[in-house]
Amino acid sequence: MSSLMNSPMSSSMRSPMCNVSFWRRTCAAALVAVCALALPTLAKAADPIRIGFSMALTGGVAPAGKQVLAALQIWRDDVNAKGGLLGRPVELVYYDDQSNPQNVPGLYTKLMDVDKVDLLIGPYATNMVAPAIAVLMEHKKTTIGILANAANSKFHYDQYFSMLPTGPEPQKSFAYGFFELAAAAKPRPKTVAILAADAEFAQNAADGARQSIKEIGGFDLVVDQKYPPTTTDYGSIMQAVKALNPDIVYVAAYPPDTVGIVRAANEIALTPKMFGGTFIGLLLTPIKAQLGPLMNGIVNNEVFLPGPAFTFSGTLELLHKYQEIAKAQGLDPMGWSYPPLGYAAGQVLAQAVEGAKTLDQVQLAAYMHGHTFHTVVGDVTFGKDGEWTKSRVVFTQFQHVTGNSMDQFKDTSHEVIVWPDQYKSDTMIYPYAEAKKP
C-alpha cells in the first residue's frame, strides 16, 4: 500500500476534477504565451505611420507653404477617418525650413536619422526640393516634391516624383504656351525681354523661355536679365527694360517681387504688346486683390484652378474644407493652386502604400512608376525624372478686373484660360495696352 501511495499516478487514475484543473492551467499558460507573442505585433499595428517633411512656414514663400501644410493636414484627417494606411493611423512630422534652401538638407537628415519617420513627402517649392533630393539619394528614400519645377532634371533620381503638372518637359512648360500665344498674335510680336529672379525656380522658367523662343522661332531676344531675390526696388530694372522697347516682356518672379515688378511696370507705363510669364505671386488671392486692376492684360502661367475642365472627384470638397480652415487661420481664402496639388501628393503616397502593401521605399518607387493615381487634380502618371507623363499647365489672362475686392476671384470670370485650346475659356485680349482697359 505504501509503495502504491508513493508512486506517481497515471493519467487514468487521476480524478475528473484533477483533469479539469490541469487543463485549465495548461490553457491559461498557453494563452499567456500566445498573448506575449501577439502583443508586439498588435502594438506595431497600432503605431502611427509617420510621414516627414519640411515646409516653408516663414519667409518669402510661406503664404503658399502654409496652404500646402493645411492641405496635407486635411489629407491626414481624411485618411485616418477611413482607417489609416495598412490599418495604422497617419501622423505628420514637419519642420519650418523658413523658405531657406540651406536649411533643407539638415531637416531631412534629422527626419530620417533622428525622427526615423516611415515615409517622406515634399518639400514645397523648387528652391527647397532640389537640395532635398541630394540628401534623399544618399539614403535611398522616396519623396513627392510639391510644386517644384524641373528639380530632378540634373539628378535623374528614380525615387523622386513631382506633384506639378508640367509634364515631360518641365522647364519649357512654364513658357511654351506664352510664346505660342505670341506667335499667333497679329501683328506678331518679335523682340523679347526675359527678366527672372536669380534662384532655382525662376531660372528654370527662364531657361524654358529661351528654349521656347528657339523652338518656335521668329523672336529676337534683346534683354536677358536676372536680379537678386532680395531686390526691393524694381523701378530702375523696369526702366532699363522699357528703354529697349521690347514687344514681349516675360517675367519669372516669386510673390514679393511679383508685387514690386507689376507696380513698377505700371508706374513707368510699360506697354509692350505682351506682358506676363510666371508671376508666382499671382497665384495668391491676397496679392491678386492687392494689385487689382494693375493685373489687367497680364498673361500668366497657372498650375491649377477650379474651372470646368479642372474639377475632378473630390476637388470641390477639398476646397470647401480648406476654405473653412483658411478663415480660421487667415490663409489665402480661395486656395486654387496650392492645396489641390498638396492634397494630391498625399493621395499618391497613400495609394502607393495601399497598392504595394509596403513601406519599403524602393518598392514604393517602383509601384509609383508603374501605376496611375486618381487625385483631386485628375489622373496622374509619372514618367522620366518622376515628372507627369503629360503636361496640364495652362496660361490665363487677367481681364476686366476693377477695384481690389477678393470677391472678383471667387471664380474664373476675371482670370480666363487662354491656352491651350482644349482648356480655353476665353480669347486673349491683344495687345497688352488694350487688355489693360477695365
C-alpha positions as CSV (number, residue, x, y, z in Angstrom):
1,M,0.0,0.0,0.0
2,S,2.8,2.4,0.9
3,S,4.5,1.8,-2.3
4,L,1.4,2.4,-4.2
5,M,0.8,5.7,-2.4
6,N,4.3,6.9,-3.0
7,S,4.3,6.1,-6.7
8,P,3.2,8.7,-9.3
9,M,-0.4,8.5,-10.5
10,S,-1.0,7.6,-14.1
11,S,-3.4,9.8,-16.0
12,S,-6.1,7.1,-16.0
13,M,-6.0,7.0,-12.3
14,R,-6.5,10.8,-11.8
15,S,-9.9,12.2,-10.7
16,P,-12.0,14.1,-13.1
17,M,-11.5,17.2,-11.0
18,C,-7.8,16.9,-11.3
19,N,-8.1,16.7,-15.2
20,V,-10.1,19.9,-15.4
21,S,-7.7,21.8,-13.1
22,F,-4.7,20.5,-15.1
23,W,-6.2,21.6,-18.5
24,R,-7.2,25.0,-17.1
25,R,-3.7,25.6,-16.0
26,T,-2.3,24.4,-19.3
27,C,-4.7,26.5,-21.4
28,A,-4.0,29.6,-19.3
29,A,-0.3,29.2,-19.7
30,A,-0.7,28.7,-23.5
31,L,-2.9,31.8,-23.7
32,V,-0.3,33.8,-21.8
33,A,2.4,32.6,-24.2
34,V,0.2,33.4,-27.3
35,C,-0.6,36.9,-26.0
36,A,3.1,37.5,-25.2
37,L,3.9,36.8,-28.8
38,A,1.0,38.7,-30.2
39,L,1.3,41.9,-28.2
40,P,4.4,43.3,-30.1
41,T,2.6,42.7,-33.4
42,L,-0.6,44.3,-32.1
43,A,1.3,47.3,-30.7
44,K,3.2,47.7,-34.0
45,A,-0.1,47.6,-35.9
46,A,-1.4,50.4,-33.7
47,D,1.7,52.6,-34.1
48,P,1.2,55.5,-36.4
49,I,2.8,55.7,-39.8
50,R,4.9,58.8,-39.5
51,I,5.3,61.0,-42.6
52,G,8.1,63.6,-42.5
53,F,8.7,66.8,-44.4
54,S,9.9,70.4,-44.2
55,M,7.6,73.2,-45.2
56,A,8.1,76.9,-45.8
57,L,6.0,78.4,-42.9
58,T,8.0,81.6,-42.6
59,G,10.0,83.6,-45.2
60,G,9.3,84.6,-48.8
61,V,7.2,81.6,-49.9
62,A,5.4,81.0,-46.6
63,P,2.0,82.2,-47.9
64,A,2.0,79.2,-50.3
65,G,3.7,76.8,-47.9
66,K,1.0,77.3,-45.3
67,Q,-1.6,76.4,-47.8
68,V,0.2,73.2,-48.7
69,L,0.5,72.3,-45.0
70,A,-3.2,72.8,-44.5
71,A,-3.9,70.5,-47.5
72,L,-1.7,67.8,-46.1
73,Q,-3.4,68.1,-42.7
74,I,-6.8,67.7,-44.4
75,W,-5.5,64.7,-46.2
76,R,-4.2,63.1,-43.0
77,D,-7.6,63.6,-41.3
78,D,-9.4,62.1,-44.3
79,V,-7.1,59.1,-44.4
80,N,-7.4,58.5,-40.7
81,A,-11.2,58.8,-40.9
82,K,-11.1,55.8,-43.3
83,G,-8.9,53.7,-41.1
84,G,-5.4,55.0,-41.9
85,L,-2.9,53.2,-44.1
86,L,-2.3,49.5,-43.8
87,G,-4.6,49.6,-40.7
88,R,-2.4,52.2,-39.0
89,P,-3.1,55.9,-38.3
90,V,-1.1,58.5,-40.1
91,E,0.9,61.2,-38.3
92,L,2.7,64.2,-39.8
93,V,6.2,65.2,-38.6
94,Y,7.3,68.5,-40.0
95,Y,9.6,71.4,-39.6
96,D,9.7,75.0,-40.8
97,D,12.5,75.4,-43.4
98,Q,11.9,79.2,-43.3
99,S,11.9,79.3,-47.2
100,N,15.7,78.8,-47.0
101,P,17.2,76.1,-49.2
102,Q,20.2,75.9,-46.9
103,N,18.0,74.6,-44.0
104,V,16.6,71.7,-46.0
105,P,19.4,69.1,-46.0
106,G,19.7,69.2,-42.2
107,L,16.0,69.0,-41.7
108,Y,15.6,65.9,-43.9
109,T,18.6,64.3,-42.4
110,K,17.0,64.8,-38.9
111,L,13.7,63.4,-40.2
112,M,15.5,60.2,-41.4
113,D,18.2,59.7,-38.8
114,V,16.7,61.1,-35.6
115,D,12.9,61.1,-36.0
116,K,13.2,57.9,-38.1
117,V,10.0,58.6,-40.0
118,D,8.4,55.9,-42.1
119,L,7.8,57.9,-45.2
120,L,8.7,61.3,-46.7
121,I,6.9,63.9,-48.7
122,G,7.8,67.3,-50.1
123,P,9.3,69.7,-49.5
124,Y,7.4,72.6,-51.2
125,A,9.0,74.8,-53.9
126,T,11.8,74.2,-56.4
127,N,14.4,76.0,-54.3
128,M,13.8,73.7,-51.3
129,V,13.2,70.4,-53.3
130,A,16.5,70.5,-55.2
131,P,18.7,70.3,-52.0
132,A,16.4,67.7,-50.5
133,I,16.9,65.4,-53.5
134,A,20.6,65.3,-52.9
135,V,20.1,64.1,-49.3
136,L,17.4,61.6,-50.2
137,M,19.6,60.0,-52.8
138,E,22.2,59.2,-50.2
139,H,19.6,57.4,-48.0
140,K,17.7,55.8,-51.0
141,K,14.5,57.4,-49.8
142,T,11.4,58.2,-51.9
143,T,9.6,61.5,-51.9
144,I,7.0,63.5,-53.8
145,G,8.1,67.1,-54.3
146,I,5.3,69.7,-54.3
147,L,5.2,72.4,-56.9
148,A,8.9,72.0,-57.9
149,N,9.8,72.8,-61.5
150,A,12.4,70.5,-63.1
151,A,14.1,69.9,-59.7
152,N,15.2,66.4,-60.8
153,S,16.5,67.4,-64.2
154,K,20.1,67.3,-63.1
155,F,19.9,64.4,-60.6
156,H,17.7,62.0,-62.6
157,Y,16.9,60.2,-59.3
158,D,14.5,57.4,-59.8
159,Q,12.9,57.7,-56.4
160,Y,11.8,61.3,-56.8
161,F,8.3,62.2,-58.1
162,S,6.8,65.6,-58.9
163,M,3.4,67.0,-57.9
164,L,3.3,69.7,-60.6
165,P,1.5,69.3,-63.9
166,T,4.5,70.4,-66.0
167,G,4.8,67.1,-67.9
168,P,7.9,65.6,-69.6
169,E,9.5,69.0,-70.4
170,P,9.1,70.8,-67.1
171,Q,11.3,73.8,-67.9
172,K,9.6,74.6,-71.2
173,S,6.1,74.1,-69.9
174,F,6.3,77.4,-67.9
175,A,6.8,79.4,-71.0
176,Y,5.9,77.5,-74.2
177,G,2.2,78.4,-74.1
178,F,3.1,82.1,-73.6
179,F,5.2,82.2,-76.7
180,E,2.7,80.1,-78.7
181,L,0.1,82.8,-77.9
182,A,2.6,85.5,-79.0
183,A,3.4,83.7,-82.3
184,A,-0.3,83.5,-83.1
185,A,-1.0,87.2,-82.3
186,K,-1.5,89.8,-85.0
187,P,0.6,91.8,-85.6
188,R,3.2,89.2,-84.4
189,P,5.5,90.5,-81.7
190,K,9.2,89.9,-82.3
191,T,11.5,91.3,-79.7
192,V,11.7,89.7,-76.3
193,A,12.9,90.7,-72.8
194,I,13.4,88.0,-70.1
195,L,13.5,89.1,-66.5
196,A,14.0,86.5,-63.8
197,A,15.0,86.2,-60.2
198,D,18.4,84.6,-59.6
199,A,17.1,81.5,-57.9
200,E,16.3,77.9,-58.9
201,F,12.7,78.1,-59.9
202,A,12.8,81.4,-61.7
203,Q,16.0,80.4,-63.6
204,N,14.3,77.1,-64.7
205,A,11.4,79.1,-66.0
206,A,13.7,81.5,-67.8
207,D,15.5,78.5,-69.4
208,G,12.1,77.3,-70.6
209,A,11.5,80.7,-72.2
210,R,14.8,80.5,-74.0
211,Q,14.0,77.0,-75.2
212,S,10.6,78.1,-76.4
213,I,11.9,81.1,-78.3
214,K,14.4,78.9,-80.1
215,E,11.9,76.1,-80.9
216,I,9.0,78.3,-82.1
217,G,11.3,80.7,-83.9
218,G,10.8,84.2,-85.2
219,F,11.8,86.0,-82.0
220,D,14.8,88.2,-81.1
221,L,16.0,88.2,-77.5
222,V,17.0,91.7,-76.7
223,V,17.1,91.6,-72.9
224,D,18.1,88.6,-70.7
225,Q,18.5,89.8,-67.1
226,K,18.4,88.3,-63.7
227,Y,18.1,90.1,-60.4
228,P,18.8,89.1,-56.7
229,P,15.8,87.7,-54.9
230,T,16.5,90.3,-52.1
231,T,15.7,93.2,-54.5
232,T,13.1,95.6,-53.2
233,D,13.3,98.5,-55.7
234,Y,12.3,97.4,-59.2
235,G,12.0,100.9,-60.7
236,S,15.4,101.1,-62.3
237,I,15.2,97.5,-63.6
238,M,11.9,98.1,-65.3
239,Q,13.1,101.4,-66.7
240,A,16.1,99.6,-68.3
241,V,13.7,97.1,-69.9
242,K,11.4,99.9,-71.2
243,A,14.4,101.7,-72.7
244,L,14.9,98.8,-75.2
245,N,11.2,98.8,-76.1
246,P,10.7,95.0,-76.4
247,D,7.5,93.7,-77.8
248,I,7.3,91.0,-75.2
249,V,8.3,91.1,-71.5
250,Y,8.5,87.6,-69.9
251,V,9.0,87.6,-66.2
252,A,9.7,84.8,-63.7
253,A,9.1,86.1,-60.2
254,Y,8.3,85.0,-56.6
255,P,5.5,86.5,-54.6
256,P,7.3,89.5,-53.1
257,D,8.9,90.5,-56.4
258,T,5.7,89.9,-58.3
259,V,4.2,92.9,-56.5
260,G,7.2,95.1,-57.0
261,I,7.6,94.3,-60.7
262,V,3.9,94.8,-61.5
263,R,3.7,98.0,-59.6
264,A,6.9,99.3,-61.2
265,A,5.7,98.4,-64.7
266,N,2.5,100.4,-64.2
267,E,4.3,103.4,-62.6
268,I,6.5,103.8,-65.7
269,A,3.7,103.0,-68.1
270,L,5.3,99.9,-69.6
271,T,3.2,98.8,-72.5
272,P,4.8,96.0,-74.5
273,K,2.5,94.0,-76.8
274,M,2.5,91.1,-74.3
275,F,3.4,91.1,-70.6
276,G,3.5,88.2,-68.1
277,G,5.0,84.8,-67.8
278,T,5.4,83.1,-64.5
279,F,4.4,85.5,-61.7
280,I,4.1,83.1,-58.8
281,G,2.6,85.9,-56.7
282,L,-0.5,86.0,-59.0
283,L,-1.4,82.5,-57.8
284,L,-2.2,84.0,-54.4
285,T,-5.6,85.6,-53.9
286,P,-4.5,88.4,-51.4
287,I,-1.9,89.5,-54.0
288,K,-4.5,89.5,-56.7
289,A,-6.7,91.7,-54.6
290,Q,-3.8,93.9,-53.6
291,L,-2.8,94.6,-57.2
292,G,-6.4,94.6,-58.6
293,P,-6.7,96.4,-62.0
294,L,-2.9,96.6,-62.3
295,M,-3.0,93.0,-63.3
296,N,-5.3,93.5,-66.3
297,G,-3.7,92.2,-69.5
298,I,-1.1,90.0,-67.8
299,V,-0.8,86.5,-69.3
300,N,0.3,84.2,-66.5
301,N,1.2,80.6,-66.0
302,E,-1.3,78.6,-63.8
303,V,-0.8,75.1,-62.4
304,F,-4.3,74.5,-61.2
305,L,-7.6,76.4,-61.0
306,P,-11.1,75.1,-60.5
307,G,-12.5,75.8,-63.9
308,P,-15.0,73.4,-65.5
309,A,-12.2,71.4,-67.2
310,F,-10.3,71.0,-63.9
311,T,-13.0,69.8,-61.5
312,F,-12.5,66.2,-60.6
313,S,-13.7,63.8,-57.9
314,G,-13.1,65.4,-54.5
315,T,-11.8,68.8,-55.9
316,L,-14.7,70.9,-54.6
317,E,-14.9,69.0,-51.3
318,L,-11.3,69.7,-50.6
319,L,-11.5,73.4,-51.5
320,H,-14.5,73.7,-49.2
321,K,-12.6,72.1,-46.3
322,Y,-9.6,74.2,-47.0
323,Q,-11.6,77.4,-47.2
324,E,-13.1,76.8,-43.8
325,I,-9.6,76.4,-42.3
326,A,-8.4,79.4,-44.2
327,K,-11.0,81.6,-42.4
328,A,-9.7,80.4,-39.0
329,Q,-6.0,80.7,-39.8
330,G,-6.0,83.7,-42.1
331,L,-4.7,81.9,-45.1
332,D,-5.5,82.6,-48.8
333,P,-9.3,82.4,-48.8
334,M,-9.6,80.6,-52.2
335,G,-6.6,78.2,-52.3
336,W,-6.9,77.4,-56.0
337,S,-3.4,76.4,-56.9
338,Y,-1.6,75.0,-53.8
339,P,-4.0,73.0,-51.7
340,P,-5.2,70.7,-54.5
341,L,-1.7,69.8,-55.5
342,G,-0.6,69.3,-51.9
343,Y,-3.6,67.1,-51.2
344,A,-2.9,65.2,-54.4
345,A,0.6,64.4,-53.3
346,G,-0.8,62.8,-50.2
347,Q,-3.3,60.8,-52.3
348,V,-0.5,59.5,-54.5
349,L,1.5,58.4,-51.4
350,A,-1.5,56.7,-49.8
351,Q,-2.5,54.8,-53.0
352,A,1.1,53.7,-53.4
353,V,1.3,52.3,-49.9
354,E,-2.0,50.6,-50.1
355,G,-1.3,49.3,-53.6
356,A,2.2,48.0,-52.9
357,K,1.2,47.0,-49.3
358,T,4.6,48.1,-48.0
359,L,6.5,51.0,-46.6
360,D,9.7,49.9,-48.3
361,Q,11.0,53.0,-50.1
362,V,12.4,51.2,-53.2
363,Q,9.3,49.1,-53.7
364,L,7.1,52.2,-53.4
365,A,9.1,54.0,-56.0
366,A,8.7,51.0,-58.4
367,Y,5.0,50.9,-57.8
368,M,4.6,54.7,-58.4
369,H,6.5,54.4,-61.7
370,G,4.1,51.7,-62.9
371,H,0.6,52.9,-61.9
372,T,-2.0,55.7,-62.5
373,F,-3.2,57.6,-59.4
374,H,-6.6,59.1,-59.1
375,T,-6.5,62.5,-57.4
376,V,-8.3,65.8,-56.8
377,V,-6.3,67.2,-59.7
378,G,-7.2,64.4,-62.1
379,D,-5.4,61.2,-63.0
380,V,-1.6,61.3,-62.6
381,T,1.0,59.0,-64.1
382,F,4.8,59.5,-63.8
383,G,7.5,59.3,-66.4
384,K,11.1,60.3,-66.8
385,D,12.6,62.0,-63.7
386,G,9.3,61.5,-61.9
387,E,7.6,64.2,-63.9
388,W,4.0,63.8,-65.2
389,T,3.7,62.0,-68.5
390,K,1.6,64.7,-69.9
391,S,1.5,68.5,-69.1
392,R,-1.6,70.2,-67.8
393,V,-0.2,73.6,-67.4
394,V,-2.4,76.5,-68.6
395,F,-1.9,80.2,-69.3
396,T,-4.5,82.7,-68.1
397,Q,-5.1,86.4,-68.7
398,F,-6.5,88.8,-66.2
399,Q,-9.3,90.7,-67.8
400,H,-11.7,93.5,-66.6
401,V,-10.5,93.5,-63.0
402,T,-11.9,96.5,-61.2
403,G,-11.1,97.6,-57.6
404,N,-9.4,95.4,-55.0
405,S,-12.1,93.1,-53.8
406,M,-11.3,89.4,-53.3
407,D,-14.9,88.6,-54.4
408,Q,-13.7,89.1,-58.0
409,F,-11.6,85.9,-57.7
410,K,-14.2,83.5,-56.3
411,D,-14.5,82.1,-59.8
412,T,-12.5,82.4,-63.1
413,S,-14.5,85.2,-64.7
414,H,-11.7,87.7,-64.3
415,E,-8.8,85.2,-64.9
416,V,-9.7,83.3,-68.0
417,I,-7.8,80.4,-69.6
418,V,-6.4,81.5,-73.0
419,W,-4.1,78.5,-73.7
420,P,-4.2,75.6,-74.6
421,D,-7.3,75.3,-76.8
422,Q,-8.6,72.2,-75.1
423,Y,-9.0,74.1,-71.8
424,K,-9.6,77.6,-73.2
425,S,-12.4,79.6,-71.6
426,D,-11.9,82.9,-73.5
427,T,-9.7,84.7,-76.0
428,M,-6.6,86.6,-75.2
429,I,-7.1,90.4,-75.5
430,Y,-4.2,91.8,-77.5
431,P,-2.2,93.9,-77.4
432,Y,-1.4,94.5,-73.7
433,A,-2.3,98.2,-73.8
434,E,-5.9,97.2,-75.0
435,A,-6.1,94.4,-72.4
436,K,-5.2,96.9,-69.6
437,K,-8.5,98.6,-70.0
438,P,-11.0,97.6,-67.2
